[in-house]
Amino acid sequence: MTLSFVEARILSVRLTGEVAHLTGAAPEHREEIAEAIRLELFATMERVHSEGGRRSSGWIHEEWPAIAAATVERCAGAMPRDLCRRLSEVLPALLIR
């Protein structure tokens, strides 16, 4: 579980950097985006572990659209509407195979 949380944290930082570049998010919004991604990834990791895990790490690609949507929803009240719109456009595409 600890390793999964470390991986989720690293992934959230990497994705936030890409999102910030693609959306032009201000530094204060980058923190909110990073935390939203992290929280959604942690929740997904906990669920996957409680279900017994997966045979391959490729499962994240199948789960990503739902994780991205939940992240955007989590950010909706804390960020400008135009930034949330851009986030909803770019985030789902970042982990497509």
Residue, then its C-alpha position, 0 to 999 in steps of 0.5 A: m500500500t505504501l508503495s502505491f501511495v508513493e507512486a500515486r504522489i509521484l504521478s499526481v506531481r507529474l500530471t499537475g506539471e503537464v496540466a499546468h503547462l497545458t492550461g496555464a494554471a496559476p501557482e495557487h491553482r496548481e496546488e489545488i489541482a495536485e491535491a485533487i489528483r492525489l486524493e482521487l488517486f489515493a482513493t482509487m489505490e485504496r479501492v484497488h488494494s481492498e479488491g485484491g489488487r490487479r495483475s498488471s499496472g495497466w489497470i490505471h488506464e482503464e480507471w483514468p477517465a473516472i479519476a480525471a472526472a472526479t478530480v475535475e469535480r473536486c476542483a469545481g468549487a475552488m477554481p475559476r470556471d474557465l480553468c475547470r473547463r480547460l482542466s476537464e478538456v486536458l486531464p482525461a487525455l493525459l493517461i490514454r494509451 
